[in-house]
Amino acid sequence: MQNRAKSVTIFDVADLAGVSKSTVSLVLTQSDKVGKKSKQKVLKAIDELGYIYNRDAAAMRSRRSNLVAIVINDLTNPYMAQLATNLERILNENNLQAMIVSSNNNLELQTNAVKNLKEYNAAAFIICPVANTCAKWLDTLSAQQKVMTLMREVPFSAAPCVLPDYKKASHVASMHLLAQGVTHIAFIGSELTLSDSQALQSGFNTACSQHGVTPLVAISCSQNQALSAKNAFIEAYAKHPQLSALVCENDIIAQGVFAAIQTLNIPTNKNIKIASCYHLPYYSVMPYSLSTVVINTHDIAKRCHLVLKELLQNTAPPVKTLVNVNSLIRDSSQ
């Protein structure tokens, strides 16, 4: 016996709802051109008839699906994992299906992931680009697909991007430390030449300039790891024992600095003040409570969806969207 749902057609739905076939089609494709009353009639008829929409076939006809491919550079990073979760939730709430993959901070894996995902006829790509992502590669992809980047700007690319206000994040963290009268201050982070790190350093330098302070040379960690930060700080402190304040790229780097301070047995009467520019949720920093800057993943995901919506409607979104940040003052900077 033939399945009843498969025998029901879009014409049956239109007839029961008392609307045109085109109205039913608009409802099925989540168009905002249908009035609320008509949409409710169509949805009620679909429910009563048990109609099943063949989305794959529709995607082949329209050459567009509701699938959004999300390429995350590092899902082991707790912040990026939470961001991916929020993105998936918001896309699902708006009748879009997320497909999430990780490039593991590897340029070749990122390229291959995008190449493979293109075969799924994705409506759009959201890419958190790895280091050294080429603007030409991204722009070539943008000419073929709806593409936007997240969390990191690819310099000179025309693809729209959504970023935390990194410059403000480091500026407010630095201003908090400088307001307490510190003069021997440095920035510490990894991959200092990347666009996001450059923006953080810019905010730091601006704050120092406003206080008339000449900062020490930025401390570079070989990797975004606590151990790397620990070793980098120990080496820097041997050269600059007068150092009294540090602005850390993120909570991971800050944890490494804490570990270094314990290893060096710095006297308790010499308090090195520490603040982080980038809070990582659920990332424990011991033994102190860390002053940090909160970049809300839900806010990032919401703004990302707004830009994506403009792309899917074939309107021109802003080339760069900055999302606000908030400071969280704790013991480490007092």
N, C-alpha and C positions, 0 to 999 in steps of 0.2 A: 504494500500500500504506500502511495506517494506521501511524503511528509507534507502536512498541511501548510506549514510556514513557507516551504519552498514553492508551493503552488499559488500563494498569495502574491499579487503583483502591486506595483506602485499605483496602477489605475484603480485597484480595489480600495487602497488606502485613500486615494483622492475622492472616490465616490462616497465612501462612508463618512469622511470628514467634511464633505461638501465644499471642497476646494479644488483648484486646478492641479494637474500633474506637476507643473513647474513649481507650485507652492510646496508640494511634498518634497520635491528635489532640493529646494532651498533649505528646508528643515533638515533633511538628511545630511546636507553638507555643512551644517552649522552656520548658515548665513545669518547675518544680522538684519537682513532686508525683509524679514517676515514679522508681522505683528504678533504680539504675545498671544492674543486670542486665537488666531489661526494656527499658531505653533502648538497650542494646547490641544486643539481639535485633531491635528495631525498625529501628535504623540499618543493621544487617547485611541485613535483609530489603529495605529500601529500595535498598541498594546492589546486591543481587543482581537485583532486579526492574527496576531502572532507573526507579523511581517518581519523578515530578517533581511537587513540591508547588506548586499554583497559589496563591501567596501573595497576589496581588492580589484574587482571588476570595474568599479567606478573610478578608482585611481588610474587604471589603465586607460579608460576612456578620456579622463580629464588630464592625464599625465601628472596628477598631483594626489598625494596621500595625506593622511593626518599624522604621519610619522615624523618626529623631529629627532635627528641624530645629535647626541651630545657627546663630545669627545673631551674627556677630562684628562689633564696632564698628570695628575697624581692622586689616585683614590686612597692611598695610604695616609695622605694628609687629612687630619680630622676635619679641618675647615672645608676642604674641597668635597669630602664625602657628604658633609651636611648640606653644602650648596647643591650638590647633585640631587639629594633627596628632596630639597625644597623646589628645585626646578621641576622634577618629575611630578610632584604634587600639584603645582600650579598649572603645568601643562595639561595634566589629566583633568583638572577642574574646568579647563577650557576646551575639552574634547580633542585634545592632542595626545598622541602616544609617544612617550619618550623611549629612546633606545640609547642606553648609556654604555660607553666603552672607555677604557683607560689607555692612554698612550705611554704610560710609565716614564714620562719625561724623556722620551726617545723620539728623535725627529723622524727616523725611518718608520717606526711603529705608527706615528701620527699620520704620515703620508699613506701608509698601507691601510690603516683603519678607515680613512676618508675614502680611499679608492674602493674598498669593499662595501662601505655603507652606501655609496652612490648607486649600487645595484639594487638597493631596496626602494628606490624611487622616493626617497625622503623629501618631505615638503621643505625642510630647511636643515641647516647645520649650525649648531652652537659649539664653538671650539674654544677651549682654554689652551692657547698655544704654548708649545714647549719653547725653550730657548733656541734662538737662531732660526725661528720660523721665517721663511722668506716672504716678503711682501708681494713679489711677483707670483709666487705659487698661490698665495691667498687670493689675490685679485683675479687670477685665472679661474680659480674655483668659484669666486663670486660672480663671474660672467656666465657660469653654467648653472649655479644653484643659488638659493637664498642662504646667505652666510653672514654670521656675526661672530665676534670674538668676545671673550669674557675674562675678566680679571687681569689680563695682560694685553697691552696694546702692541701691535706689530707696526713699528715705525714705517711711515709713508704708505701704508696700505689704505685703500679706500673703503674697506669693509667696516661697517659700524661696530663699535665696541662699547661694552658696559664695564666700567671700572669703579672700584672704591676711590674715594678722593685721597689717594696715597700721600700727596703733598700736605694736605691738611692733617692727615693722621700723624705724620712725623712732626709737623709743626706744633701741634697741640701738646704732643708728648715732650718735645724739646723745650717748649715755652714753660711747661710745668717745672722742669728741672732747673732751667735758667733763672726762673723767678725766685729760686731759693739761694741765688748768689753763686752758683758753681761757675768756675771759669775754665777748668781743665776737663773738657768734655769731648767725647768722640762718638762717632756712629760706627756700628758693627753689623755686618751682614754678609751674605753669600751672593755670588754672581752680581757684583756691584755694577756691571755694565748693562744689565737688563733694564728695560724701560720702567718697570715697576720699582726696582731698586733705585734707579736714577731719580724718580719722582720723590721717593722717600728721602733721599739725600738732599734734594732741592729744598724740601720743607724744613729739614734739619738746618741747612746752611742759612736759610732765610731767618729762622728763629735766632741763630747765633749772631747774625748781622744786626738784628734789631736790638740785641743786648750788648752789642759792641764786643763780642767774644770771638776770638780766633780759635776755631776747633782744632783738635789734633787730627792727624791724617786718618782717614777712614780705615777701620780694621777689617780686613777681608778674610772670610772663612772659605776654605776650599769646597765645603759642602754645606747644605742647609741641615746640619745635624748638630746636636748638643756637644758631642765629642769634638767635632771640628771647631766649634765656637770656643770651647774650653781651651783647646790648644792655642788658638789664635789669640785669645785674651792673655794667656800666660806669657806668650812671646811679646805682645804689645806692652804689657805691664812692666816687663823687665826693662824696656826702653823708656817707658814713661811712668815711673812710679808715682808721679804727682796726679795721675788720672783720678778724678773724683766723681765722674758721672758718665753714664753710658746710655745711648739711645739704641736699642736693639731692633733689628729688622722685624722680628716676630718673637713669639713666646719660646720657640725651640732654641733660638739663639740665646735668649735670656737665660734659659735653664743651663746652658753650657757656661755662661758667665758666672752664674751662681756657683756652679761646681768648681770653677777655677778659683773663685774667691776663697772657698773652703780649703782647696788644696794649697793655696799660697799662705794660709794662716795670717791673713791681713788683720792687724789689730782691730779690736772692736770699736776703739775710739776713732778709727778712720772709716767713716761710713761712705761706701761707694753707692751712689744713688743710681737706680736702674729703672728704665721705663721701656716698654715694648710698643711698637707701632701697629701691631697686628695680632689681635687676640685669636687664639686657636681654641675653640670650644672643646671641653673635656680633656684638654691637655694639661696635666698636672705639673706645676712648677714648684719645686721644693728647694730650700726649706721656707722661703718667704712667700707672702701674698704679693703678686706682681701687679704693678701699675701698668695698664695696657690700654690700647685703643680698640674698641669694639666695631667691627665691620659686620653688620647684620646680614646673614645669608638670605633671610627672607626678603629683605629690602632689595638685595642684589637680584634675586630671582624674579621679583615682581617687575623691576625695571627692565630686566631681560625680556620678559614676556611682552611688555609694551612695545619694545623695539621689534621683536619678532612679529608681532601683530601687524605693525606697519609694513614690514618686509613682505608678509603674506598678502597684504592688501595692495601691494605694488605702489606704496607711497614711500617717500624718501625719509627715513629716520635720521636723527642727528648722527654725525660721524662719530662723536664721542659723547657718552653719557656718564657723568660722575655721580656716584651715590655717596651721600653724607655719612660721616663717622661720628662716634661718640667716645669720649675718654672715660676710663674707669680708674680712679685714683685709689691706690692701696699702699701697703707698708713699704714696698721696695724703693719707693721714690721719696720717702720722707726723711 
